Amino acid sequence: MIALIAKMKIKEAKMDEATNLFRGLVPKVGEEEGTLGYAVCRDKANPNLIVVVERYRGMEAIQAHSSTPHFKEFSKAVGALLDGKPDITILEEIFSI
């Protein structure tokens, strides 16, 4: 299993717009083959930071996710709302529940 953590700093006054984009994306990601979990979170200490915790069966599922039309469309739209580049960490899952 593979976990991915994506941290995205959102521009001032753009959080509502960003969360609406995620609201439209999440159900589509949930239908993708190989997706085990996809949680969009807001950092309590930094309210302009969205942290997405993703879980997949393997790297193939991450690659498939990244190439879907809905993710490409989302990435283009959310890019205009970001304050800098996303910080992406890919992890090998050892244990989970």
PyRosetta script that sets phi, psi and omega in degrees:
from pyrosetta import init, pose_from_sequence

init()
pose = pose_from_sequence("MIALIAKMKIKEAKMDEATNLFRGLVPKVGEEEGTLGYAVCRDKANPNLIVVVERYRGMEAIQAHSSTPHFKEFSKAVGALLDGKPDITILEEIFSI")
pose.set_psi(1, 149.3)
pose.set_omega(1, -179.8)
pose.set_phi(2, -124.0)
pose.set_psi(2, 137.0)
pose.set_omega(2, 173.3)
pose.set_phi(3, -115.0)
pose.set_psi(3, 149.2)
pose.set_omega(3, 178.7)
pose.set_phi(4, -134.4)
pose.set_psi(4, 135.0)
pose.set_omega(4, 175.5)
pose.set_phi(5, -119.3)
pose.set_psi(5, 122.7)
pose.set_omega(5, 178.7)
pose.set_phi(6, -116.0)
pose.set_psi(6, 120.1)
pose.set_omega(6, 177.8)
pose.set_phi(7, -107.5)
pose.set_psi(7, 126.8)
pose.set_omega(7, -176.7)
pose.set_phi(8, -130.5)
pose.set_psi(8, 117.2)
pose.set_omega(8, 176.2)
pose.set_phi(9, -83.6)
pose.set_psi(9, 123.9)
pose.set_omega(9, -176.7)
pose.set_phi(10, -96.4)
pose.set_psi(10, 139.6)
pose.set_omega(10, 178.0)
pose.set_phi(11, -60.1)
pose.set_psi(11, 151.6)
pose.set_omega(11, 176.8)
pose.set_phi(12, -51.8)
pose.set_psi(12, 138.2)
pose.set_omega(12, 175.9)
pose.set_phi(13, 66.5)
pose.set_psi(13, 15.3)
pose.set_omega(13, -179.6)
pose.set_phi(14, -115.0)
pose.set_psi(14, 4.8)
pose.set_omega(14, -176.0)
pose.set_phi(15, -63.4)
pose.set_psi(15, -42.2)
pose.set_omega(15, 179.6)
pose.set_phi(16, -60.6)
pose.set_psi(16, -42.2)
pose.set_omega(16, 179.2)
pose.set_phi(17, -64.2)
pose.set_psi(17, -42.1)
pose.set_omega(17, 179.3)
pose.set_phi(18, -65.0)
pose.set_psi(18, -45.0)
pose.set_omega(18, -178.9)
pose.set_phi(19, -65.8)
pose.set_psi(19, -32.9)
pose.set_omega(19, 176.1)
pose.set_phi(20, -65.3)
pose.set_psi(20, -37.9)
pose.set_omega(20, 176.4)
pose.set_phi(21, -63.4)
pose.set_psi(21, -44.5)
pose.set_omega(21, 178.3)
pose.set_phi(22, -64.0)
pose.set_psi(22, -38.9)
pose.set_omega(22, 179.8)
pose.set_phi(23, -57.5)
pose.set_psi(23, -36.6)
pose.set_omega(23, 177.2)
pose.set_phi(24, -77.8)
pose.set_psi(24, -28.3)
pose.set_omega(24, -177.6)
pose.set_phi(25, -78.4)
pose.set_psi(25, -42.8)
pose.set_omega(25, -169.7)
pose.set_phi(26, -54.7)
pose.set_psi(26, -47.1)
pose.set_omega(26, 179.8)
pose.set_phi(27, -60.7)
pose.set_psi(27, -34.2)
pose.set_omega(27, 179.4)
pose.set_phi(28, -69.8)
pose.set_psi(28, -40.8)
pose.set_omega(28, 177.7)
pose.set_phi(29, -63.9)
pose.set_psi(29, -36.6)
pose.set_omega(29, 179.1)
pose.set_phi(30, -62.3)
pose.set_psi(30, -23.0)
pose.set_omega(30, 179.2)
pose.set_phi(31, -89.1)
pose.set_psi(31, -8.5)
pose.set_omega(31, -178.0)
pose.set_phi(32, -72.6)
pose.set_psi(32, 138.6)
pose.set_omega(32, 176.1)
pose.set_phi(33, -62.5)
pose.set_psi(33, 129.5)
pose.set_omega(33, 175.8)
pose.set_phi(34, 93.9)
pose.set_psi(34, -5.9)
pose.set_omega(34, 176.3)
pose.set_phi(35, -83.9)
pose.set_psi(35, 125.3)
pose.set_omega(35, 179.9)
pose.set_phi(36, -103.1)
pose.set_psi(36, -26.1)
pose.set_omega(36, 179.8)
pose.set_phi(37, -169.5)
pose.set_psi(37, 150.2)
pose.set_omega(37, -178.3)
pose.set_phi(38, -154.9)
pose.set_psi(38, 100.6)
pose.set_omega(38, -176.4)
pose.set_phi(39, -114.2)
pose.set_psi(39, 124.3)
pose.set_omega(39, 176.5)
pose.set_phi(40, -99.3)
pose.set_psi(40, 121.2)
pose.set_omega(40, -173.6)
pose.set_phi(41, -126.0)
pose.set_psi(41, 157.7)
pose.set_omega(41, 175.6)
pose.set_phi(42, -115.9)
pose.set_psi(42, 131.4)
pose.set_omega(42, -179.8)
pose.set_phi(43, -69.9)
pose.set_psi(43, 120.6)
pose.set_omega(43, -178.1)
pose.set_phi(44, -65.7)
pose.set_psi(44, -31.3)
pose.set_omega(44, -180.0)
pose.set_phi(45, -81.0)
pose.set_psi(45, -21.0)
pose.set_omega(45, -179.1)
pose.set_phi(46, -138.2)
pose.set_psi(46, 89.2)
pose.set_omega(46, -172.4)
pose.set_phi(47, -65.6)
pose.set_psi(47, -7.4)
pose.set_omega(47, 175.2)
pose.set_phi(48, -95.8)
pose.set_psi(48, 9.4)
pose.set_omega(48, -178.8)
pose.set_phi(49, -111.6)
pose.set_psi(49, 120.7)
pose.set_omega(49, 172.9)
pose.set_phi(50, -98.8)
pose.set_psi(50, 133.6)
pose.set_omega(50, 176.5)
pose.set_phi(51, -120.6)
pose.set_psi(51, 122.0)
pose.set_omega(51, 179.4)
pose.set_phi(52, -106.4)
pose.set_psi(52, 124.0)
pose.set_omega(52, 178.7)
pose.set_phi(53, -107.1)
pose.set_psi(53, 116.0)
pose.set_omega(53, -174.2)
pose.set_phi(54, -118.6)
pose.set_psi(54, 144.8)
pose.set_omega(54, 176.2)
pose.set_phi(55, -132.7)
pose.set_psi(55, 133.5)
pose.set_omega(55, -177.2)
pose.set_phi(56, -135.3)
pose.set_psi(56, 158.7)
pose.set_omega(56, 177.4)
pose.set_phi(57, -65.0)
pose.set_psi(57, -32.0)
pose.set_omega(57, -178.4)
pose.set_phi(58, -174.6)
pose.set_psi(58, 179.6)
pose.set_omega(58, -178.8)
pose.set_phi(59, -61.6)
pose.set_psi(59, -31.7)
pose.set_omega(59, 179.5)
pose.set_phi(60, -60.4)
pose.set_psi(60, -38.4)
pose.set_omega(60, -179.9)
pose.set_phi(61, -68.5)
pose.set_psi(61, -36.9)
pose.set_omega(61, 176.6)
pose.set_phi(62, -65.1)
pose.set_psi(62, -44.0)
pose.set_omega(62, 179.3)
pose.set_phi(63, -63.0)
pose.set_psi(63, -40.9)
pose.set_omega(63, 178.1)
pose.set_phi(64, -64.7)
pose.set_psi(64, -43.0)
pose.set_omega(64, 178.2)
pose.set_phi(65, -57.9)
pose.set_psi(65, -47.1)
pose.set_omega(65, -176.9)
pose.set_phi(66, -65.9)
pose.set_psi(66, -20.8)
pose.set_omega(66, -177.1)
pose.set_phi(67, -100.0)
pose.set_psi(67, 0.7)
pose.set_omega(67, -179.9)
pose.set_phi(68, -70.8)
pose.set_psi(68, 148.0)
pose.set_omega(68, 177.7)
pose.set_phi(69, -59.0)
pose.set_psi(69, -38.8)
pose.set_omega(69, -178.0)
pose.set_phi(70, -67.9)
pose.set_psi(70, -34.0)
pose.set_omega(70, 178.1)
pose.set_phi(71, -73.3)
pose.set_psi(71, -38.9)
pose.set_omega(71, 177.7)
pose.set_phi(72, -62.1)
pose.set_psi(72, -42.4)
pose.set_omega(72, 178.0)
pose.set_phi(73, -64.3)
pose.set_psi(73, -44.6)
pose.set_omega(73, 177.5)
pose.set_phi(74, -60.4)
pose.set_psi(74, -46.9)
pose.set_omega(74, -177.7)
pose.set_phi(75, -58.9)
pose.set_psi(75, -40.8)
pose.set_omega(75, 179.2)
pose.set_phi(76, -64.6)
pose.set_psi(76, -44.3)
pose.set_omega(76, -178.0)
pose.set_phi(77, -69.3)
pose.set_psi(77, -44.8)
pose.set_omega(77, -176.7)
pose.set_phi(78, -72.3)
pose.set_psi(78, -26.3)
pose.set_omega(78, 179.8)
pose.set_phi(79, -55.1)
pose.set_psi(79, -35.8)
pose.set_omega(79, 179.9)
pose.set_phi(80, -71.1)
pose.set_psi(80, -14.7)
pose.set_omega(80, -177.5)
pose.set_phi(81, -99.9)
pose.set_psi(81, -6.5)
pose.set_omega(81, -175.4)
pose.set_phi(82, -86.1)
pose.set_psi(82, 144.2)
pose.set_omega(82, 174.0)
pose.set_phi(83, -103.5)
pose.set_psi(83, 78.2)
pose.set_omega(83, -176.3)
pose.set_phi(84, 105.9)
pose.set_psi(84, 177.9)
pose.set_omega(84, -179.2)
pose.set_phi(85, -81.2)
pose.set_psi(85, 148.5)
pose.set_omega(85, 175.3)
pose.set_phi(86, -65.1)
pose.set_psi(86, 150.0)
pose.set_omega(86, 174.7)
pose.set_phi(87, -103.1)
pose.set_psi(87, 112.2)
pose.set_omega(87, -175.2)
pose.set_phi(88, -110.5)
pose.set_psi(88, 129.2)
pose.set_omega(88, 175.9)
pose.set_phi(89, -124.2)
pose.set_psi(89, 127.9)
pose.set_omega(89, 176.8)
pose.set_phi(90, -107.2)
pose.set_psi(90, 129.8)
pose.set_omega(90, -174.3)
pose.set_phi(91, -122.6)
pose.set_psi(91, 144.3)
pose.set_omega(91, 170.4)
pose.set_phi(92, -88.3)
pose.set_psi(92, 120.5)
pose.set_omega(92, -177.9)
pose.set_phi(93, -76.2)
pose.set_psi(93, 127.2)
pose.set_omega(93, 179.5)
pose.set_phi(94, -98.1)
pose.set_psi(94, -51.1)
pose.set_omega(94, 177.8)
pose.set_phi(95, -136.3)
pose.set_psi(95, 150.0)
pose.set_omega(95, 174.0)
pose.set_phi(96, -162.6)
pose.set_psi(96, 168.6)
pose.set_omega(96, 173.4)
pose.set_phi(97, -125.8)
pose.dump_pdb("model.pdb")
